Amino acid sequence: MDLPLLLTILSSALFLTFFVVYNKDIIKWSIRPNLISWSLFSLITLINSLTYIFFTHNAFKAGLAFTDFFTCIVISCLILFRKQYSKPNTFERTIIVLAVVSLISRYLFHSALYANLLLQPAYILAFLPTIRNAWKHPQNESALVWLMWAGCFVLNITVIILLRNNVWADLVNPLIALTLHASVWFLALRRYG
């Protein structure tokens, strides 16, 4: 088995393992994630995974993106089941519009690359409520889970670099994802301090 395949499997397996831990924390009410945020993550990771595979043409590079989408959908459903929801506010509706615009641009400009790059501001903005929540209430997030998810993006970035046929755009989303996941981890650490 070659190293990129092994790292892709490892990153997805670790992501799913800590997804299970996160879900257990939701069920025990030891964390309280926001439904709107996770629904936005679901929409954005769906568009991200599709546009990413279409412009990279590489399943190893996109493996973690699809795993991320799967986990976001399931977490959103679990939060919905727990009846932890509210209506989207203007900020959140703006993120939805940005995500839809990136998807429409895919068809208007026939470029998955441009659609993916246009999606990144929506991805960053979608994280802001989670980051703000972790800042105000670090006990609402699991530091360990966010650290491990950030580590999975390090493995994903390693795969992209190892494949050596990458362009700079292949690294944009994984680097943003790493930064955002690590930010939530760092802020959630404060629950122990």
CYANA upper distance limits for C-alpha pairs under 8 A (distance plus 0.5 A):
  1 MET  CA      5 LEU  CA      7.29
  1 MET  CA      6 LEU  CA      7.12
  2 ASP  CA      6 LEU  CA      6.79
  3 LEU  CA      7 LEU  CA      6.53
  3 LEU  CA    159 VAL  CA      8.41
  4 PRO  CA      8 THR  CA      6.54
  4 PRO  CA     60 PHE  CA      7.31
  4 PRO  CA    159 VAL  CA      5.52
  4 PRO  CA    162 LEU  CA      7.27
  4 PRO  CA    163 LEU  CA      7.61
  5 LEU  CA      9 ILE  CA      6.70
  5 LEU  CA     60 PHE  CA      6.86
  6 LEU  CA     10 LEU  CA      6.56
  7 LEU  CA     11 SER  CA      6.41
  7 LEU  CA    155 LEU  CA      6.68
  7 LEU  CA    156 ASN  CA      7.81
  7 LEU  CA    159 VAL  CA      7.10
  8 THR  CA     12 SER  CA      6.69
  8 THR  CA     60 PHE  CA      6.32
  8 THR  CA     61 LYS  CA      8.10
  8 THR  CA     63 GLY  CA      6.89
  8 THR  CA     64 LEU  CA      7.51
  8 THR  CA    155 LEU  CA      7.87
  8 THR  CA    156 ASN  CA      7.13
  8 THR  CA    159 VAL  CA      7.52
  9 ILE  CA     13 ALA  CA      6.46
 10 LEU  CA     14 LEU  CA      6.53
 11 SER  CA     15 PHE  CA      6.53
 11 SER  CA     64 LEU  CA      7.26
 11 SER  CA    152 CYS  CA      5.23
 11 SER  CA    153 PHE  CA      7.94
 11 SER  CA    155 LEU  CA      6.53
 11 SER  CA    156 ASN  CA      7.31
 12 SER  CA     16 LEU  CA      6.62
 12 SER  CA     63 GLY  CA      7.53
 12 SER  CA     64 LEU  CA      6.02
 12 SER  CA     67 THR  CA      6.55
 12 SER  CA    152 CYS  CA      7.81
 13 ALA  CA     17 THR  CA      6.58
 14 LEU  CA     18 PHE  CA      6.75
 14 LEU  CA    148 MET  CA      7.84
 14 LEU  CA    149 TRP  CA      8.15
 14 LEU  CA    152 CYS  CA      7.37
 15 PHE  CA     19 PHE  CA      6.56
 15 PHE  CA     67 THR  CA      7.85
 15 PHE  CA     68 ASP  CA      8.10
 15 PHE  CA    148 MET  CA      7.72
 15 PHE  CA    149 TRP  CA      6.22
 15 PHE  CA    152 CYS  CA      6.89
 16 LEU  CA     20 VAL  CA      6.86
 16 LEU  CA     67 THR  CA      7.87
 16 LEU  CA     71 THR  CA      7.72
 17 THR  CA     21 VAL  CA      7.15
 18 PHE  CA     22 TYR  CA      6.55
 18 PHE  CA    145 VAL  CA      6.02
 18 PHE  CA    148 MET  CA      7.55
 18 PHE  CA    149 TRP  CA      7.87
 19 PHE  CA     23 ASN  CA      6.67
 19 PHE  CA     71 THR  CA      6.97
 19 PHE  CA    145 VAL  CA      8.02
 20 VAL  CA     24 LYS  CA      6.74
 21 VAL  CA     25 ASP  CA      6.86
 21 VAL  CA    145 VAL  CA      7.74
 22 TYR  CA     26 ILE  CA      6.84
 22 TYR  CA    142 SER  CA      7.70
 22 TYR  CA    145 VAL  CA      7.08
 23 ASN  CA     27 ILE  CA      6.68
 23 ASN  CA     75 ILE  CA      7.29
 23 ASN  CA     78 LEU  CA      8.15
 24 LYS  CA     28 LYS  CA      6.64
 25 ASP  CA     29 TRP  CA      6.48
 25 ASP  CA     30 SER  CA      5.67
 25 ASP  CA     31 ILE  CA      6.19
 26 ILE  CA     30 SER  CA      6.80
 26 ILE  CA     31 ILE  CA      6.00
 26 ILE  CA     32 ARG  CA      6.92
 26 ILE  CA     33 PRO  CA      8.06
 26 ILE  CA     78 LEU  CA      8.40
 26 ILE  CA     79 ILE  CA      7.95
 27 ILE  CA     82 ARG  CA      8.42
 30 SER  CA    139 GLN  CA      8.30
 30 SER  CA    140 ASN  CA      7.61
 31 ILE  CA    139 GLN  CA      7.20
 31 ILE  CA    140 ASN  CA      4.82
 31 ILE  CA    141 GLU  CA      5.90
 31 ILE  CA    142 SER  CA      7.49
 32 ARG  CA    140 ASN  CA      5.63
 32 ARG  CA    141 GLU  CA      7.59
 33 PRO  CA     37 SER  CA      8.37
 33 PRO  CA     38 TRP  CA      8.17
 33 PRO  CA     79 ILE  CA      7.92
 33 PRO  CA    130 THR  CA      8.13
 33 PRO  CA    140 ASN  CA      7.27
 33 PRO  CA    141 GLU  CA      7.68
 34 ASN  CA     38 TRP  CA      6.86
 34 ASN  CA     79 ILE  CA      8.05
 34 ASN  CA     84 GLN  CA      7.55
 34 ASN  CA     85 TYR  CA      7.43
 34 ASN  CA    130 THR  CA      8.02
 35 LEU  CA     39 SER  CA      6.41
 35 LEU  CA     76 SER  CA      6.39
 35 LEU  CA     79 ILE  CA      6.37
 35 LEU  CA     80 LEU  CA      7.08
 35 LEU  CA     84 GLN  CA      6.91
 35 LEU  CA     85 TYR  CA      5.82
 35 LEU  CA     86 SER  CA      8.01
 36 ILE  CA     40 LEU  CA      6.59
 36 ILE  CA     85 TYR  CA      7.43
 36 ILE  CA     86 SER  CA      7.68
 36 ILE  CA     87 LYS  CA      8.12
 36 ILE  CA     88 PRO  CA      6.89
 36 ILE  CA     92 GLU  CA      8.08
 37 SER  CA     41 PHE  CA      6.66
 37 SER  CA    126 ALA  CA      6.72
 37 SER  CA    127 PHE  CA      7.69
 37 SER  CA    129 PRO  CA      7.22
 37 SER  CA    130 THR  CA      7.41
 38 TRP  CA     42 SER  CA      6.59
 38 TRP  CA     72 CYS  CA      6.62
 38 TRP  CA     73 ILE  CA      8.18
 38 TRP  CA     75 ILE  CA      7.51
 38 TRP  CA     76 SER  CA      5.83
 39 SER  CA     43 LEU  CA      6.87
 39 SER  CA     72 CYS  CA      7.86
 39 SER  CA     73 ILE  CA      7.73
 39 SER  CA     76 SER  CA      6.16
 40 LEU  CA     44 ILE  CA      6.53
 40 LEU  CA     92 GLU  CA      8.33
 40 LEU  CA     95 ILE  CA      8.07
 40 LEU  CA     96 ILE  CA      7.48
 40 LEU  CA    126 ALA  CA      6.77
 41 PHE  CA     45 THR  CA      6.26
 41 PHE  CA     69 PHE  CA      8.25
 41 PHE  CA     72 CYS  CA      6.64
 41 PHE  CA    123 TYR  CA      7.82
 41 PHE  CA    126 ALA  CA      7.16
 42 SER  CA     46 LEU  CA      6.56
 42 SER  CA     69 PHE  CA      6.33
 42 SER  CA     70 PHE  CA      8.44
 42 SER  CA     72 CYS  CA      5.44
 42 SER  CA     73 ILE  CA      5.78
 42 SER  CA     76 SER  CA      7.99
 43 LEU  CA     47 ILE  CA      6.92
 43 LEU  CA     96 ILE  CA      8.48
 43 LEU  CA     99 ALA  CA      8.01
 44 ILE  CA     48 ASN  CA      6.38
 44 ILE  CA     99 ALA  CA      6.78
 44 ILE  CA    119 LEU  CA      7.84
 44 ILE  CA    122 ALA  CA      7.89
 44 ILE  CA    123 TYR  CA      6.78
 45 THR  CA     49 SER  CA      6.31
 45 THR  CA     65 ALA  CA      7.33
 45 THR  CA     66 PHE  CA      8.05
 45 THR  CA     68 ASP  CA      7.13
 45 THR  CA     69 PHE  CA      5.30
 45 THR  CA     72 CYS  CA      8.16
 46 LEU  CA     50 LEU  CA      6.80
 46 LEU  CA     66 PHE  CA      8.00
 46 LEU  CA     69 PHE  CA      6.02
 47 ILE  CA     51 THR  CA      6.52
 47 ILE  CA     99 ALA  CA      8.11
 47 ILE  CA    103 LEU  CA      7.27
 47 ILE  CA    116 ASN  CA      8.14
 47 ILE  CA    119 LEU  CA      8.37
 48 ASN  CA     52 TYR  CA      6.20
 48 ASN  CA     65 ALA  CA      7.57
 48 ASN  CA    116 ASN  CA      6.47
 48 ASN  CA    119 LEU  CA      7.64
 49 SER  CA     53 ILE  CA      6.67
 49 SER  CA     62 ALA  CA      6.95
 49 SER  CA     65 ALA  CA      5.44
 49 SER  CA     66 PHE  CA      5.91
 49 SER  CA     69 PHE  CA      7.68
 50 LEU  CA     54 PHE  CA      6.75
 51 THR  CA     55 PHE  CA      6.76
 51 THR  CA    106 ARG  CA      8.46
 51 THR  CA    112 ALA  CA      5.27
 51 THR  CA    113 LEU  CA      7.23
 51 THR  CA    115 ALA  CA      7.14
 51 THR  CA    116 ASN  CA      6.03
 52 TYR  CA     56 THR  CA      6.47
 52 TYR  CA     57 HIS  CA      8.48
 52 TYR  CA     62 ALA  CA      6.86
 52 TYR  CA     65 ALA  CA      8.40
 52 TYR  CA    112 ALA  CA      7.48
 52 TYR  CA    113 LEU  CA      7.66
 52 TYR  CA    116 ASN  CA      6.88
 52 TYR  CA    170 ASP  CA      8.38
 53 ILE  CA     57 HIS  CA      5.72
 53 ILE  CA     58 ASN  CA      6.57
 53 ILE  CA     59 ALA  CA      7.13
 53 ILE  CA     61 LYS  CA      8.19
 53 ILE  CA     62 ALA  CA      6.01
 54 PHE  CA    112 ALA  CA      6.39
 54 PHE  CA    113 LEU  CA      8.37
 55 PHE  CA    111 SER  CA      8.14
 55 PHE  CA    112 ALA  CA      5.82
 55 PHE  CA    113 LEU  CA      5.83
 56 THR  CA     61 LYS  CA      7.92
 56 THR  CA     62 ALA  CA      8.35
 56 THR  CA    170 ASP  CA      7.29
 58 ASN  CA     62 ALA  CA      6.89
 59 ALA  CA     63 GLY  CA      6.09
 60 PHE  CA    159 VAL  CA      7.79
 61 LYS  CA    156 ASN  CA      7.21
 61 LYS  CA    159 VAL  CA      7.11
 61 LYS  CA    160 ILE  CA      6.39
 62 ALA  CA     66 PHE  CA      6.99
 63 GLY  CA     67 THR  CA      6.88
 64 LEU  CA     68 ASP  CA      6.45
 64 LEU  CA    152 CYS  CA      8.40
 64 LEU  CA    153 PHE  CA      8.24
 64 LEU  CA    156 ASN  CA      7.35
 65 ALA  CA     69 PHE  CA      6.81
 66 PHE  CA     70 PHE  CA      6.78
 67 THR  CA     71 THR  CA      6.79
 68 ASP  CA     72 CYS  CA      6.71
 69 PHE  CA     73 ILE  CA      6.82
 70 PHE  CA     74 VAL  CA      6.90
 71 THR  CA     75 ILE  CA      6.53
 72 CYS  CA     76 SER  CA      6.52
 73 ILE  CA     77 CYS  CA      6.77
 74 VAL  CA     78 LEU  CA      6.68
 75 ILE  CA     79 ILE  CA      6.66
 76 SER  CA     80 LEU  CA      6.60
 77 CYS  CA     81 PHE  CA      6.56
 78 LEU  CA     82 ARG  CA      6.76
 79 ILE  CA     83 LYS  CA      6.88
 79 ILE  CA     84 GLN  CA      6.28
 79 ILE  CA     85 TYR  CA      8.10
 80 LEU  CA     84 GLN  CA      6.50
 80 LEU  CA     85 TYR  CA      7.07
 88 PRO  CA     92 GLU  CA      6.02
 88 PRO  CA     93 ARG  CA      6.67
 89 ASN  CA     93 ARG  CA      6.68
 90 THR  CA     94 THR  CA      6.66
 91 PHE  CA     95 ILE  CA      7.06
 92 GLU  CA     96 ILE  CA      6.95
 92 GLU  CA    126 ALA  CA      7.93
 93 ARG  CA     97 VAL  CA      6.77
 94 THR  CA     98 LEU  CA      6.73
 95 ILE  CA     99 ALA  CA      6.71
 95 ILE  CA    122 ALA  CA      5.71
 95 ILE  CA    125 LEU  CA      7.23
 95 ILE  CA    126 ALA  CA      7.07
 96 ILE  CA    100 VAL  CA      6.68
 96 ILE  CA    122 ALA  CA      8.13
 97 VAL  CA    101 VAL  CA      6.51
 98 LEU  CA    102 SER  CA      6.77
 98 LEU  CA    118 LEU  CA      8.44
 98 LEU  CA    119 LEU  CA      7.40
 98 LEU  CA    121 PRO  CA      8.33
 98 LEU  CA    122 ALA  CA      6.24
 99 ALA  CA    103 LEU  CA      6.89
 99 ALA  CA    119 LEU  CA      6.20
 99 ALA  CA    122 ALA  CA      6.47
100 VAL  CA    104 ILE  CA      6.63
101 VAL  CA    105 SER  CA      6.54
102 SER  CA    106 ARG  CA      7.04
102 SER  CA    114 TYR  CA      8.36
102 SER  CA    115 ALA  CA      5.20
102 SER  CA    116 ASN  CA      7.47
102 SER  CA    118 LEU  CA      5.82
102 SER  CA    119 LEU  CA      5.87
103 LEU  CA    107 TYR  CA      7.73
103 LEU  CA    115 ALA  CA      6.53
103 LEU  CA    119 LEU  CA      8.49
104 ILE  CA    108 LEU  CA      6.76
104 ILE  CA    115 ALA  CA      8.40
105 SER  CA    109 PHE  CA      6.16
105 SER  CA    110 HIS  CA      7.95
105 SER  CA    111 SER  CA      8.07
105 SER  CA    114 TYR  CA      7.96
105 SER  CA    115 ALA  CA      6.19
106 ARG  CA    110 HIS  CA      5.73
106 ARG  CA    111 SER  CA      5.69
106 ARG  CA    112 ALA  CA      5.91
106 ARG  CA    114 TYR  CA      7.57
106 ARG  CA    115 ALA  CA      5.54
107 TYR  CA    111 SER  CA      7.79
109 PHE  CA    114 TYR  CA      8.49
111 SER  CA    115 ALA  CA      6.86
112 ALA  CA    116 ASN  CA      6.49
113 LEU  CA    117 LEU  CA      6.71
113 LEU  CA    169 ALA  CA      8.09
114 TYR  CA    118 LEU  CA      6.46
115 ALA  CA    119 LEU  CA      6.66
116 ASN  CA    120 GLN  CA      7.21
117 LEU  CA    169 ALA  CA      8.33
117 LEU  CA    172 VAL  CA      8.29
117 LEU  CA    173 ASN  CA      8.49
118 LEU  CA    122 ALA  CA      8.42
119 LEU  CA    123 TYR  CA      6.84
120 GLN  CA    124 ILE  CA      6.71
120 GLN  CA    173 ASN  CA      7.35
120 GLN  CA    176 ILE  CA      8.44
121 PRO  CA    125 LEU  CA      6.57
122 ALA  CA    126 ALA  CA      6.43
123 TYR  CA    127 PHE  CA      7.12
124 ILE  CA    128 LEU  CA      7.38
124 ILE  CA    176 ILE  CA      8.08
124 ILE  CA    180 LEU  CA      7.93
126 ALA  CA    130 THR  CA      8.39
127 PHE  CA    131 ILE  CA      6.57
127 PHE  CA    180 LEU  CA      7.50
128 LEU  CA    132 ARG  CA      6.39
129 PRO  CA    133 ASN  CA      6.44
130 THR  CA    134 ALA  CA      6.56
130 THR  CA    184 VAL  CA      7.78
131 ILE  CA    135 TRP  CA      6.58
131 ILE  CA    183 SER  CA      7.63
131 ILE  CA    184 VAL  CA      6.08
131 ILE  CA    187 LEU  CA      7.98
132 ARG  CA    136 LYS  CA      6.69
133 ASN  CA    137 HIS  CA      6.02
133 ASN  CA    138 PRO  CA      7.60
133 ASN  CA    140 ASN  CA      7.80
134 ALA  CA    138 PRO  CA      4.86
134 ALA  CA    139 GLN  CA      7.88
134 ALA  CA    140 ASN  CA      6.99
134 ALA  CA    141 GLU  CA      6.77
134 ALA  CA    184 VAL  CA      6.79
134 ALA  CA    187 LEU  CA      6.06
134 ALA  CA    188 ALA  CA      6.01
135 TRP  CA    187 LEU  CA      6.09
135 TRP  CA    188 ALA  CA      7.85
137 HIS  CA    141 GLU  CA      8.50
137 HIS  CA    191 ARG  CA      8.40
138 PRO  CA    187 LEU  CA      6.72
138 PRO  CA    188 ALA  CA      4.88
138 PRO  CA    189 LEU  CA      7.48
138 PRO  CA    190 ARG  CA      6.41
138 PRO  CA    191 ARG  CA      5.50
139 GLN  CA    188 ALA  CA      7.11
139 GLN  CA    191 ARG  CA      5.67
140 ASN  CA    188 ALA  CA      8.21
141 GLU  CA    184 VAL  CA      8.35
141 GLU  CA    188 ALA  CA      6.22
142 SER  CA    146 TRP  CA      6.95
142 SER  CA    185 TRP  CA      7.92
142 SER  CA    188 ALA  CA      6.83
143 ALA  CA    147 LEU  CA      6.60
143 ALA  CA    184 VAL  CA      7.93
143 ALA  CA    185 TRP  CA      5.15
143 ALA  CA    186 PHE  CA      7.64
143 ALA  CA    187 LEU  CA      8.34
143 ALA  CA    188 ALA  CA      5.36
143 ALA  CA    189 LEU  CA      5.87
144 LEU  CA    148 MET  CA      6.69
144 LEU  CA    185 TRP  CA      7.58
145 VAL  CA    149 TRP  CA      6.65
145 VAL  CA    185 TRP  CA      8.18
146 TRP  CA    150 ALA  CA      6.59
146 TRP  CA    181 HIS  CA      6.18
146 TRP  CA    182 ALA  CA      7.09
146 TRP  CA    184 VAL  CA      6.90
146 TRP  CA    185 TRP  CA      5.31
147 LEU  CA    151 GLY  CA      6.70
147 LEU  CA    181 HIS  CA      7.58
147 LEU  CA    182 ALA  CA      6.58
147 LEU  CA    185 TRP  CA      5.79
148 MET  CA    152 CYS  CA      6.79
149 TRP  CA    153 PHE  CA      7.18
149 TRP  CA    181 HIS  CA      7.14
150 ALA  CA    154 VAL  CA      7.10
150 ALA  CA    177 ALA  CA      7.97
150 ALA  CA    178 LEU  CA      5.51
150 ALA  CA    179 THR  CA      8.10
150 ALA  CA    181 HIS  CA      5.64
150 ALA  CA    182 ALA  CA      5.93
151 GLY  CA    155 LEU  CA      6.99
151 GLY  CA    178 LEU  CA      8.12
152 CYS  CA    156 ASN  CA      6.74
153 PHE  CA    157 ILE  CA      6.55
153 PHE  CA    174 PRO  CA      6.48
153 PHE  CA    175 LEU  CA      8.06
153 PHE  CA    177 ALA  CA      7.44
153 PHE  CA    178 LEU  CA      5.94
154 VAL  CA    158 THR  CA      6.69
154 VAL  CA    178 LEU  CA      7.39
155 LEU  CA    159 VAL  CA      6.80
156 ASN  CA    160 ILE  CA      6.90
156 ASN  CA    174 PRO  CA      7.54
157 ILE  CA    161 ILE  CA      6.76
157 ILE  CA    171 LEU  CA      7.25
157 ILE  CA    174 PRO  CA      6.84
157 ILE  CA    175 LEU  CA      7.90
158 THR  CA    162 LEU  CA      6.53
159 VAL  CA    163 LEU  CA      6.70
160 ILE  CA    164 ARG  CA      7.48
160 ILE  CA    166 ASN  CA      6.90
160 ILE  CA    170 ASP  CA      7.70
160 ILE  CA    171 LEU  CA      7.76
161 ILE  CA    166 ASN  CA      7.39
166 ASN  CA    170 ASP  CA      6.53
167 VAL  CA    171 LEU  CA      8.09
168 TRP  CA    172 VAL  CA      7.44
169 ALA  CA    173 ASN  CA      8.37
170 ASP  CA    174 PRO  CA      8.30
171 LEU  CA    175 LEU  CA      6.43
172 VAL  CA    176 ILE  CA      6.73
173 ASN  CA    177 ALA  CA      6.44
174 PRO  CA    178 LEU  CA      6.49
175 LEU  CA    179 THR  CA      6.70
176 ILE  CA    180 LEU  CA      6.66
177 ALA  CA    181 HIS  CA      6.48
178 LEU  CA    182 ALA  CA      6.44
179 THR  CA    183 SER  CA      6.57
180 LEU  CA    184 VAL  CA      6.99
181 HIS  CA    185 TRP  CA      6.80
182 ALA  CA    186 PHE  CA      6.57
183 SER  CA    187 LEU  CA      6.73
184 VAL  CA    188 ALA  CA      6.43
185 TRP  CA    189 LEU  CA      6.67
186 PHE  CA    190 ARG  CA      7.86
189 LEU  CA    193 GLY  CA      7.61
